[in-house]
Amino acid sequence: QVQLVESGGGLVQPGGSLRLSCAASGSFFNIYAMGWDRQAPGRQRELVAGIADGAGTSYADSVKDRFTLSRDNAKNTVYLQMNSLKPEDTAVYYCYTNIAGVLHWGQGTQVTVSS
């Protein structure tokens, strides 16, 4: 079983920054990919950023140059540094992992960008 523990969400003013963390634990040998999705009220869930073995890092166009995804393989942890936040970044952010072709999701963490 795989557990994902997310942290770092909260309320921030436009232009501010937040850093999300997601740590994976459980019984597994290797994590192929990790990343973050988000879902805002009334909108479809979208991929924000992901990093995969041999495939590098990818970002949604809406967050390029503002968000940075990094991964610590020794800690099975992925970080999402979010800068220059905008009100449209407000959403529940979900961490995911791909382990041997099986996707696992965290419980979600709320990010609210508002003045």
N, C-alpha and C positions, 0 to 999 in steps of 0.2 A: 504494500500500500504506500502511496505517495501523499505527503502532506505539503502544502504550500502555505507559508505564513507571510502575509504582506504587511507592510507598515509604511508610514510616511505621508499619508494623505492628510488633507485638512483644508482650511480656508486661507486664501491668499489674495492680495490685491492684484489687479492687472499690472503686468510688468514684473511681478515677483517671481520667486523660484520655489520649487519643492523638489525633494528627492524621494522617490519611492524605492523600497527594497522588497525583495521576494526571496525567501530562503526555502529550498526544497529539502525534505528529509524523508526517510523511509528506506525501503529495501529496493535498491536498484543499482545497476552497474555503471551506466553512463547516461547522461542527459544529452540528447541530440540537439535540442533547441530549447530556448527560453525566450520569453518576451512578454509584451503587454498588449491587451486589447482595451477598448473602452466603450461604454455605452452611455449616451446622454438621453434624457427623457424625450420620447417621441422620435428618436433617431435609431438607425440601424447600428448594430455593434460593428466596430471597425478595428482593424489592426493598427496599432500605434507604432510599435517597433518590435523587431525580433532579431535574434542572433542564433545562427545554426553552425554546427561543425562543417567546415569546408565551404560554407556559403556566405560567410561574412554577416554584416548587419544591414538591415533594411528598415526604412522609415516611411510612414505615411507622408505624402507631400505636404500636408497641413502642419506637420511638426518638424520638418527638415530645417536644420540650422538653428533650431531652438531646443530640441530634446536630444539627449545623448544616452545611448544604452551601453552598459558595460556589464561584464560577467566575470565573476570570480569562481573559477572551476573548483578550486580547493574547498570553497565554502558552499558550493552548489547554490550560489546566490547571483541574482541579476539586479542591477540598479538602473533606474530611469531618472536621470537628471533633467528636470524641466525648467527651462529659463524663459523669460519674456512671456509669461503666461497670459493668456487672453480669456475673456469670458466664455468664448466658445470651446475652450478646453475643459469646461466644467462637465464632469461625467463620473461614473463609477469605473475605476480602472481595475482590470482583472489580470493577474499574472497567469501565464500558462507555461507548461513544459511539454515537450514531446520526448517520451522515453520509449524507445523500441516501437515507435509508430503509434503509441497511445497518448492521447492528449489528457492532461490534467489541469484543473483550474483552481485558482485561489478563490476566497470568499468575496473578494472585491474590496476596494478602499475608495472612499469618496474624495474627490478633488473638486473644490468649489473656488472659482475665480470671480471675485466680486468686490466692488468698492463699498 
